[in-house]
Amino acid sequence: MVKRFDGARKRSRHKMTKALRRKGKISLTNYFQEFKEGEKAILKAEPAYQKGMYPLKFHGKIVTVGSRKGRCYETVINEGKQKTLIVHPVHLKKA
């Protein structure tokens, strides 16, 4: 038998689809949005842009924005213990 590889977006055909009216180019306002250190944000994935995407089990959670790492932000989430995620601003929404 052939071994099947599991990628980051396995079994996510419907989970990561956009509504018909949201399809098309990415909003540049969301792409270039700025966050201050300590600000709260919601993890909301942009399926059209895969770089800097977080693991999908954190979808919809509230995070605290930390320092900047290149184009992305270092965010902290509390899930029993603190976890650090590096997320592109296109996947963040101001809370």
C-alpha positions in Angstrom: 0.0 0.0 0.0 1.1 3.6 -0.6 1.5 5.8 2.4 -0.8 8.8 2.4 0.7 12.1 3.4 -1.3 14.4 5.7 -0.8 18.1 5.0 -1.7 21.1 7.1 -5.1 21.5 5.3 -6.1 17.9 5.2 -9.9 17.2 5.2 -10.7 20.9 5.1 -12.5 21.2 1.8 -15.6 22.8 3.4 -14.0 24.2 6.5 -11.8 26.6 4.6 -14.1 27.8 1.8 -15.3 31.3 1.4 -18.9 32.5 0.9 -19.6 33.4 -2.7 -19.6 37.1 -2.1 -16.3 37.0 -0.3 -14.4 35.3 -3.1 -11.9 37.3 -5.1 -9.0 39.5 -4.2 -7.9 39.9 -0.6 -8.7 43.2 1.1 -5.5 45.3 1.2 -6.9 47.0 4.4 -6.8 43.6 6.2 -3.5 42.6 4.7 -1.6 45.8 5.9 -3.5 46.3 9.2 -1.3 47.2 12.2 -1.6 46.0 15.8 -0.2 47.4 19.0 1.5 45.2 21.6 -1.0 43.9 24.2 -4.0 44.5 21.9 -6.7 41.7 21.6 -7.5 40.1 18.3 -9.6 37.2 17.0 -8.1 34.5 14.8 -10.1 34.4 11.6 -8.4 32.6 8.7 -8.2 34.0 5.2 -8.3 30.9 3.0 -6.9 32.6 -0.1 -3.6 33.4 1.7 -1.9 30.3 3.3 1.3 31.9 4.5 1.4 32.7 8.2 -1.8 30.7 8.9 -2.3 29.2 12.4 -3.4 25.6 13.2 -7.1 25.5 12.5 -8.0 24.2 16.0 -7.5 27.8 17.2 -10.1 29.2 14.7 -12.3 31.9 16.4 -10.2 32.2 19.6 -9.1 35.5 21.1 -5.4 36.1 21.3 -3.1 38.8 22.7 -0.9 40.4 20.1 2.8 40.6 21.1 5.9 41.6 19.2 6.4 41.8 15.4 8.3 39.1 13.6 8.9 40.2 10.0 5.5 40.6 8.4 3.8 38.5 11.1 2.9 39.0 14.7 3.8 36.8 17.7 0.5 36.1 19.5 -0.2 34.4 22.8 -3.2 32.2 23.5 -4.3 30.6 26.8 -5.2 27.0 26.3 -4.6 25.6 29.8 -1.1 26.8 29.3 0.2 29.7 27.3 1.0 29.0 23.6 2.7 31.3 21.2 1.5 31.5 17.5 3.1 33.4 14.7 0.3 34.8 12.6 0.1 37.0 9.5 -2.2 40.1 10.0 -4.5 39.0 7.3 -5.7 36.2 9.6 -6.3 38.5 12.5 -9.4 40.6 13.2 -9.5 43.4 15.8 -11.6 42.5 18.8 
